[in-house]
Amino acid sequence: MNLSFPPYTLYETRTGAGPPVVLIHGLSGSTRWWARNIDALAERYLVAAVDLMGFGQNHRFFGLPEVLPAFPEVTALLARWLETFGAPVHVIGHSMGGMLAIRLAAERPDLVRSLVLVNAAGIPFERKLMEHLRPLPKPPFGGPRIARVLIPDFFRAGPTSVAVASARVLLGDMREAMHALRVPTLLVWGENDPLVPLRYGEAMAQEIAGAKLVVLPRAAHVAMWDSAEEFNRAVLEFLDAVPPHDSSRGIFTWGVSGWTNGMAHRQSGHARDVVLLHGLGMSSAYFGPLAEELYARGWSPIAPDLPGFGESNDAVAVSPREHAVLLAAWADALGIRDAVWLGHSLGCNAVAHLARIRPDLVKRAVYAGPLWSAHRHALRIFLHLALDAFREPFALYRLVIPAYWRAGFWRWLRTWQKAADDVACTPDLPTPYVAISGLRDPITDRNCMHPVEVPGAHACVFSHPAPVADAMGL
């Protein structure tokens, strides 16, 4: 069946009962690659296999090419899927699916009970052609039956999707994520794999603490098909012996991780104790550096995309107060209470309104680069925005340009018009709060706000996350 996780869908097959086990296919693969394993696993477990975007039943055979999103986005999508099981799951990933499984277990150990990696990619390939050719003269263990599965799946995915995903696999290096793994891990490798030769499995076993490697002598790259009985026996023995789950914190991630009340959000950690609210025309993406700094300090940041911006659903332009009402409903749906809310630029206005109407949601307000001013003429603010453009790091513009393009000029202008009466210098902000400004920020009215100054300009939350985190006083 198709599962909707806007803006994506996943195709899932599910059978059996018991603790959940999920199966993630490899490059140009599908749920059909697990046909010889599902029934054996389903005798003891609830088994769910997934077709990723653009592959298998998740793509029409004669449909337009659909390119698999970047791996961080796919991992965040898979995490949203795993959350629907209501309990930590055993994750089994093959080849490219193994790369995704490694990243998923490293980022969200609360969702993953154990990890089985089957002929998994993740260690950069060396240019040693004979290493890949040596197994080829040996028998094609899967025979014509596996060809009847592989060939249609390849043509269904199409050369564009396969080529893009192949490049990501070849260039992918999951060793940092491997070092962060804290879940029981089993490696299963076909001895005669010409695509990801056995020595990569041996190297992976050295990178992952406590990992066990099982080699199937009469198997190639699709080991779970080539030696199905031996594979099923090894995996079931491993799963049956997995100890109780340990929900430790994972590595930092900042992909889109949820969609609530029409608003997408990014988050790292699960306490949702710091909320970051973007400015006009932007999205939650540019909070990545600050979110990573806060996560390293033990916080769990979450950042929504306001309606009509970033990844959130299209919507009419509204005022900061109306944004606050929408944010209150969003926070209620996610169970956010008594959190620190940081607004940047025009996001400060929505945070201030939220603190007034729902003090139970806002423990402390942080206003970074606020727009409140005794001189609230639009022309003055636009001139200062133009000046600030020359003071920001070039890296910011790879986020600014697509965000502004997606929002569109008219949405940007209409939202500003709705906020124009909301930027006058106001002395009655709810407390407690702290105001922060970059030393070179030409926009903040320092006579109005008396901010704590940090290095950087208006987008100091992006360019200087550590000083901003210090100034937040958490």
DOZATOR-740537 format. One record per residue (C-alpha): x, y, z. Coordinates in steps of 0.05 Angstrom, whole numbers, always signed. Example, Ala and Ser with C-alpha at 12.3 -4.5 7.8 and 13.67 -1.06 7.14 Angstrom:
2
+--------+--------+--------+
!   east !  north !     up !
+--------+--------+--------+
!   +246 !    -90 !   +156 !
!   +273 !    -21 !   +143 !
+--------+--------+--------+
//
This chain:
474
+--------+--------+--------+
!   east !  north !     up !
+--------+--------+--------+
!     +0 !     +0 !     +0 !
!    +21 !    +72 !    -11 !
!    +38 !   +114 !    +51 !
!    +38 !   +190 !    +46 !
!    +93 !   +230 !    +79 !
!    +86 !   +297 !    +43 !
!   +116 !   +314 !     -4 !
!   +136 !   +240 !    -14 !
!   +103 !   +172 !    -14 !
!   +129 !   +104 !     +5 !
!   +103 !    +37 !    -19 !
!    +99 !    -14 !    +37 !
!    +83 !    -88 !    +42 !
!    +70 !   -114 !   +112 !
!    +58 !   -184 !   +140 !
!    +68 !   -226 !   +203 !
!    +62 !   -206 !   +276 !
!   +110 !   -191 !   +333 !
!   +168 !   -142 !   +341 !
!   +175 !   -101 !   +277 !
!   +229 !   -115 !   +225 !
!   +236 !    -68 !   +165 !
!   +271 !    -84 !    +99 !
!   +304 !    -30 !    +56 !
!   +324 !    -49 !    -14 !
!   +386 !    -29 !    -53 !
!   +400 !    +11 !   -116 !
!   +346 !     -1 !   -170 !
!   +315 !    -52 !   -124 !
!   +246 !    -63 !    -94 !
!   +208 !   -103 !    -42 !
!   +211 !   -162 !    -91 !
!   +285 !   -172 !    -74 !
!   +263 !   -198 !     -6 !
!   +214 !   -250 !    -34 !
!   +255 !   -308 !     -6 !
!   +261 !   -279 !    +63 !
!   +195 !   -246 !    +83 !
!   +156 !   -309 !    +99 !
!   +212 !   -339 !   +142 !
!   +219 !   -274 !   +182 !
!   +144 !   -265 !   +187 !
!   +137 !   -329 !   +227 !
!   +165 !   -292 !   +287 !
!   +163 !   -218 !   +269 !
!   +121 !   -164 !   +238 !
!   +157 !   -153 !   +172 !
!   +150 !    -89 !   +131 !
!   +187 !    -79 !    +65 !
!   +190 !    -11 !    +31 !
!   +198 !    +15 !    -41 !
!   +235 !    +81 !    -40 !
!   +216 !   +140 !    -83 !
!   +226 !   +124 !   -157 !
!   +235 !    +49 !   -147 !
!   +191 !    -13 !   -150 !
!   +117 !     -1 !   -139 !
!   +132 !    +70 !   -119 !
!   +143 !    +90 !   -191 !
!   +101 !    +78 !   -254 !
!   +136 !    +34 !   -305 !
!   +126 !    +86 !   -360 !
!   +124 !   +147 !   -314 !
!   +169 !   +208 !   -316 !
!   +238 !   +200 !   -285 !
!   +238 !   +209 !   -209 !
!   +305 !   +222 !   -178 !
!   +317 !   +196 !   -107 !
!   +326 !   +256 !    -60 !
!   +392 !   +268 !    -25 !
!   +407 !   +214 !    +26 !
!   +396 !   +260 !    +88 !
!   +325 !   +273 !    +63 !
!   +313 !   +200 !    +49 !
!   +338 !   +182 !   +119 !
!   +292 !   +234 !   +150 !
!   +234 !   +205 !   +110 !
!   +250 !   +134 !   +133 !
!   +252 !   +159 !   +205 !
!   +182 !   +187 !   +197 !
!   +161 !   +118 !   +171 !
!   +193 !    +82 !   +230 !
!   +157 !   +128 !   +279 !
!    +91 !    +98 !   +255 !
!   +109 !    +30 !   +285 !
!   +105 !    +56 !   +356 !
!   +165 !    +16 !   +379 !
!   +239 !    +10 !   +360 !
!   +248 !    -34 !   +299 !
!   +300 !    -82 !   +272 !
!   +327 !    -51 !   +207 !
!   +354 !    -94 !   +150 !
!   +386 !    -57 !    +92 !
!   +417 !    -83 !    +28 !
!   +471 !    -47 !    -11 !
!   +448 !    +26 !    -18 !
!   +394 !     +9 !    +33 !
!   +450 !    -10 !    +80 !
!   +480 !    +60 !    +73 !
!   +413 !    +90 !    +91 !
!   +404 !    +41 !   +149 !
!   +472 !    +61 !   +178 !
!   +455 !   +134 !   +175 !
!   +386 !   +121 !   +203 !
!   +412 !    +81 !   +263 !
!   +465 !   +133 !   +277 !
!   +418 !   +192 !   +274 !
!   +357 !   +160 !   +307 !
!   +379 !   +105 !   +355 !
!   +313 !   +114 !   +391 !
!   +278 !    +84 !   +331 !
!   +327 !    +27 !   +315 !
!   +333 !    -35 !   +358 !
!   +384 !    -71 !   +315 !
!   +418 !    -67 !   +248 !
!   +430 !   -120 !   +194 !
!   +473 !    -96 !   +136 !
!   +472 !   -140 !    +74 !
!   +529 !   -128 !    +24 !
!   +523 !    -55 !    +45 !
!   +557 !     +5 !    +13 !
!   +585 !    +59 !    +58 !
!   +661 !    +54 !    +53 !
!   +689 !    +93 !     -6 !
!   +708 !    +49 !    -65 !
!   +780 !    +44 !    -87 !
!   +798 !    +41 !   -161 !
!   +818 !    -32 !   -163 !
!   +784 !    -62 !   -224 !
!   +809 !   -133 !   -213 !
!   +778 !   -134 !   -144 !
!   +710 !   -128 !   -177 !
!   +724 !   -173 !   -236 !
!   +753 !   -232 !   -197 !
!   +686 !   -260 !   -174 !
!   +653 !   -255 !   -243 !
!   +673 !   -322 !   -273 !
!   +639 !   -359 !   -216 !
!   +568 !   -384 !   -224 !
!   +511 !   -333 !   -224 !
!   +482 !   -359 !   -159 !
!   +415 !   -326 !   -167 !
!   +408 !   -353 !   -237 !
!   +353 !   -331 !   -285 !
!   +302 !   -323 !   -229 !
!   +338 !   -263 !   -199 !
!   +347 !   -234 !   -269 !
!   +272 !   -233 !   -277 !
!   +269 !   -189 !   -215 !
!   +330 !   -145 !   -228 !
!   +317 !   -127 !   -300 !
!   +245 !   -101 !   -294 !
!   +263 !    -63 !   -231 !
!   +322 !    -30 !   -266 !
!   +280 !     -7 !   -325 !
!   +224 !    +16 !   -279 !
!   +272 !    +60 !   -240 !
!   +302 !    +87 !   -304 !
!   +374 !   +107 !   -321 !
!   +369 !   +177 !   -291 !
!   +348 !   +155 !   -222 !
!   +398 !    +97 !   -222 !
!   +455 !   +142 !   -246 !
!   +443 !   +196 !   -193 !
!   +435 !   +145 !   -137 !
!   +497 !   +108 !   -162 !
!   +539 !   +171 !   -157 !
!   +516 !   +182 !    -85 !
!   +532 !   +110 !    -67 !
!   +601 !   +113 !    -99 !
!   +619 !   +178 !    -64 !
!   +585 !   +161 !     +2 !
!   +627 !   +153 !    +64 !
!   +589 !   +128 !   +124 !
!   +649 !   +115 !   +169 !
!   +634 !   +172 !   +216 !
!   +563 !   +146 !   +224 !
!   +590 !    +76 !   +234 !
!   +632 !   +100 !   +292 !
!   +570 !   +130 !   +324 !
!   +529 !    +65 !   +320 !
!   +508 !    +38 !   +388 !
!   +459 !    -15 !   +366 !
!   +473 !    -90 !   +356 !
!   +497 !    -99 !   +285 !
!   +503 !   -160 !   +240 !
!   +539 !   -158 !   +172 !
!   +518 !   -210 !   +121 !
!   +562 !   -215 !    +58 !
!   +562 !   -256 !     -4 !
!   +633 !   -284 !    -12 !
!   +631 !   -274 !    -87 !
!   +602 !   -204 !    -90 !
!   +634 !   -166 !   -150 !
!   +599 !   -100 !   -135 !
!   +617 !    -91 !    -61 !
!   +672 !   -143 !    -51 !
!   +679 !   -180 !    +14 !
!   +739 !   -139 !    +37 !
!   +692 !    -80 !    +45 !
!   +650 !   -121 !    +92 !
!   +712 !   -140 !   +131 !
!   +732 !    -66 !   +135 !
!   +662 !    -47 !   +157 !
!   +665 !    -99 !   +213 !
!   +727 !    -62 !   +238 !
!   +693 !     +6 !   +236 !
!   +629 !    -14 !   +274 !
!   +640 !    -30 !   +348 !
!   +617 !   -100 !   +365 !
!   +594 !   -118 !   +294 !
!   +592 !   -191 !   +273 !
!   +606 !   -212 !   +202 !
!   +574 !   -274 !   +170 !
!   +600 !   -295 !   +101 !
!   +555 !   -336 !    +55 !
!   +601 !   -377 !    +10 !
!   +552 !   -389 !    -48 !
!   +525 !   -318 !    -53 !
!   +542 !   -256 !    -93 !
!   +515 !   -185 !    -84 !
!   +442 !   -203 !    -71 !
!   +460 !   -250 !    -15 !
!   +390 !   -254 !    +15 !
!   +366 !   -283 !    -52 !
!   +427 !   -325 !    -71 !
!   +431 !   -363 !     -4 !
!   +362 !   -351 !    +24 !
!   +361 !   -408 !    +75 !
!   +429 !   -392 !   +104 !
!   +412 !   -317 !   +105 !
!   +345 !   -328 !   +140 !
!   +377 !   -374 !   +192 !
!   +434 !   -325 !   +208 !
!   +387 !   -265 !   +212 !
!   +335 !   -300 !   +257 !
!   +390 !   -324 !   +304 !
!   +416 !   -253 !   +309 !
!   +347 !   -220 !   +319 !
!   +326 !   -271 !   +372 !
!   +389 !   -254 !   +412 !
!   +383 !   -177 !   +409 !
!   +381 !   -148 !   +480 !
!   +331 !    -95 !   +505 !
!   +333 !    -29 !   +469 !
!   +379 !    +28 !   +490 !
!   +351 !    +96 !   +467 !
!   +415 !   +137 !   +469 !
!   +422 !   +202 !   +431 !
!   +443 !   +197 !   +359 !
!   +487 !   +240 !   +314 !
!   +462 !   +308 !   +292 !
!   +415 !   +311 !   +232 !
!   +376 !   +369 !   +202 !
!   +333 !   +340 !   +146 !
!   +257 !   +350 !   +142 !
!   +233 !   +303 !   +196 !
!   +158 !   +315 !   +201 !
!    +96 !   +348 !   +174 !
!    +43 !   +373 !   +223 !
!    -17 !   +418 !   +210 !
!    +11 !   +434 !   +141 !
!    +78 !   +455 !   +169 !
!   +142 !   +417 !   +155 !
!   +195 !   +416 !   +210 !
!   +267 !   +396 !   +221 !
!   +291 !   +370 !   +288 !
!   +348 !   +336 !   +322 !
!   +335 !   +300 !   +388 !
!   +266 !   +288 !   +416 !
!   +254 !   +334 !   +475 !
!   +236 !   +392 !   +429 !
!   +259 !   +441 !   +481 !
!   +285 !   +496 !   +435 !
!   +243 !   +522 !   +377 !
!   +276 !   +562 !   +321 !
!   +233 !   +607 !   +278 !
!   +258 !   +633 !   +212 !
!   +252 !   +703 !   +182 !
!   +216 !   +730 !   +121 !
!   +224 !   +689 !    +57 !
!   +269 !   +637 !    +90 !
!   +260 !   +566 !   +117 !
!   +285 !   +525 !   +175 !
!   +345 !   +500 !   +134 !
!   +391 !   +559 !   +151 !
!   +386 !   +543 !   +226 !
!   +429 !   +481 !   +214 !
!   +493 !   +509 !   +245 !
!   +458 !   +537 !   +306 !
!   +417 !   +473 !   +315 !
!   +480 !   +431 !   +312 !
!   +513 !   +475 !   +365 !
!   +452 !   +470 !   +410 !
!   +448 !   +395 !   +400 !
!   +521 !   +387 !   +420 !
!   +504 !   +424 !   +485 !
!   +449 !   +373 !   +501 !
!   +388 !   +409 !   +473 !
!   +337 !   +382 !   +423 !
!   +323 !   +438 !   +372 !
!   +263 !   +437 !   +326 !
!   +247 !   +488 !   +272 !
!   +183 !   +495 !   +231 !
!   +174 !   +523 !   +162 !
!   +119 !   +574 !   +167 !
!    +60 !   +563 !   +119 !
!    +79 !   +585 !    +49 !
!   +154 !   +581 !    +61 !
!   +206 !   +527 !    +55 !
!   +176 !   +458 !    +51 !
!   +109 !   +476 !    +82 !
!    +43 !   +475 !    +44 !
!    +23 !   +535 !     +4 !
!    -19 !   +587 !    +41 !
!    -42 !   +659 !    +38 !
!     +3 !   +712 !    +69 !
!    -14 !   +726 !   +142 !
!     +9 !   +773 !   +197 !
!    +58 !   +754 !   +254 !
!     +0 !   +749 !   +302 !
!    -36 !   +700 !   +256 !
!    +29 !   +661 !   +250 !
!    +30 !   +657 !   +326 !
!    -39 !   +626 !   +326 !
!    -17 !   +575 !   +275 !
!    +46 !   +560 !   +315 !
!     +6 !   +549 !   +378 !
!    -36 !   +496 !   +344 !
!    +27 !   +465 !   +314 !
!    +61 !   +463 !   +382 !
!     +0 !   +432 !   +415 !
!     -2 !   +377 !   +362 !
!    +72 !   +360 !   +375 !
!    +66 !   +365 !   +451 !
!   +114 !   +424 !   +457 !
!   +110 !   +459 !   +524 !
!   +152 !   +507 !   +565 !
!   +205 !   +512 !   +510 !
!   +256 !   +565 !   +491 !
!   +233 !   +600 !   +428 !
!   +284 !   +637 !   +384 !
!   +258 !   +681 !   +329 !
!   +304 !   +710 !   +277 !
!   +288 !   +775 !   +240 !
!   +213 !   +777 !   +227 !
!   +207 !   +710 !   +264 !
!   +217 !   +751 !   +328 !
!   +149 !   +783 !   +319 !
!   +112 !   +717 !   +316 !
!   +150 !   +692 !   +378 !
!   +130 !   +755 !   +416 !
!    +57 !   +746 !   +399 !
!    +60 !   +673 !   +417 !
!    +91 !   +690 !   +485 !
!    +32 !   +737 !   +498 !
!    -24 !   +690 !   +478 !
!     +6 !   +624 !   +502 !
!    +56 !   +634 !   +558 !
!    +51 !   +560 !   +573 !
!    +89 !   +547 !   +508 !
!   +145 !   +598 !   +517 !
!   +191 !   +590 !   +576 !
!   +240 !   +641 !   +548 !
!   +240 !   +683 !   +485 !
!   +303 !   +698 !   +445 !
!   +300 !   +753 !   +393 !
!   +358 !   +749 !   +344 !
!   +365 !   +806 !   +294 !
!   +297 !   +836 !   +312 !
!   +265 !   +887 !   +265 !
!   +230 !   +930 !   +318 !
!   +251 !  +1002 !   +308 !
!   +230 !  +1073 !   +322 !
!   +244 !  +1085 !   +248 !
!   +199 !  +1035 !   +215 !
!   +198 !  +1062 !   +144 !
!   +199 !  +1005 !    +94 !
!   +250 !  +1041 !    +49 !
!   +299 !  +1047 !   +107 !
!   +294 !   +973 !   +124 !
!   +302 !   +953 !    +50 !
!   +365 !   +996 !    +45 !
!   +393 !   +964 !   +107 !
!   +377 !   +894 !    +80 !
!   +415 !   +911 !    +17 !
!   +474 !   +934 !    +59 !
!   +472 !   +871 !   +101 !
!   +476 !   +829 !    +38 !
!   +549 !   +848 !    +31 !
!   +565 !   +829 !   +103 !
!   +540 !   +758 !   +102 !
!   +581 !   +695 !    +85 !
!   +575 !   +670 !    +14 !
!   +553 !   +601 !    +41 !
!   +488 !   +632 !    +65 !
!   +465 !   +647 !     -5 !
!   +460 !   +575 !    -26 !
!   +402 !   +574 !    +24 !
!   +375 !   +644 !    +13 !
!   +367 !   +640 !    -62 !
!   +326 !   +576 !    -67 !
!   +285 !   +597 !     -6 !
!   +267 !   +665 !    -36 !
!   +254 !   +634 !   -104 !
!   +206 !   +583 !    -74 !
!   +170 !   +635 !    -32 !
!   +162 !   +682 !    -91 !
!   +164 !   +757 !    -94 !
!    +90 !   +768 !    -83 !
!    +85 !   +724 !    -22 !
!   +147 !   +758 !     +6 !
!   +117 !   +827 !     -7 !
!    +47 !   +810 !    +19 !
!    +76 !   +780 !    +82 !
!   +118 !   +842 !    +94 !
!    +56 !   +886 !    +83 !
!    +19 !   +845 !   +135 !
!    +76 !   +856 !   +184 !
!    +89 !   +929 !   +170 !
!    +48 !   +954 !   +229 !
!    +82 !   +903 !   +275 !
!   +154 !   +929 !   +274 !
!   +147 !   +993 !   +314 !
!   +192 !   +996 !   +374 !
!   +152 !   +963 !   +430 !
!   +172 !   +964 !   +504 !
!   +121 !   +914 !   +528 !
!   +152 !   +849 !   +506 !
!   +135 !   +789 !   +550 !
!   +191 !   +768 !   +597 !
!   +238 !   +735 !   +606 !
!   +273 !   +748 !   +540 !
!   +340 !   +764 !   +511 !
!   +355 !   +803 !   +448 !
!   +416 !   +786 !   +405 !
!   +447 !   +823 !   +347 !
!   +508 !   +815 !   +303 !
!   +560 !   +869 !   +313 !
!   +556 !   +887 !   +239 !
!   +480 !   +881 !   +234 !
!   +455 !   +946 !   +202 !
!   +382 !   +928 !   +213 !
!   +372 !   +921 !   +288 !
!   +355 !   +986 !   +324 !
!   +401 !   +983 !   +384 !
!   +366 !  +1041 !   +418 !
!   +302 !  +1002 !   +416 !
!   +325 !   +933 !   +437 !
!   +392 !   +939 !   +473 !
!   +415 !   +871 !   +448 !
!   +473 !   +827 !   +468 !
!   +522 !   +835 !   +411 !
!   +558 !   +776 !   +379 !
!   +603 !   +770 !   +318 !
!   +571 !   +772 !   +250 !
!   +516 !   +812 !   +216 !
!   +441 !   +802 !   +211 !
!   +446 !   +727 !   +200 !
!   +491 !   +715 !   +259 !
!   +450 !   +653 !   +276 !
!   +481 !   +622 !   +213 !
!   +551 !   +652 !   +212 !
!   +568 !   +650 !   +287 !
!   +526 !   +596 !   +320 !
!   +570 !   +585 !   +382 !
!   +569 !   +659 !   +405 !
!   +494 !   +661 !   +392 !
!   +484 !   +598 !   +434 !
!   +526 !   +629 !   +489 !
!   +484 !   +693 !   +487 !
!   +419 !   +654 !   +491 !
!   +437 !   +640 !   +564 !
!   +412 !   +569 !   +565 !
+--------+--------+--------+
//
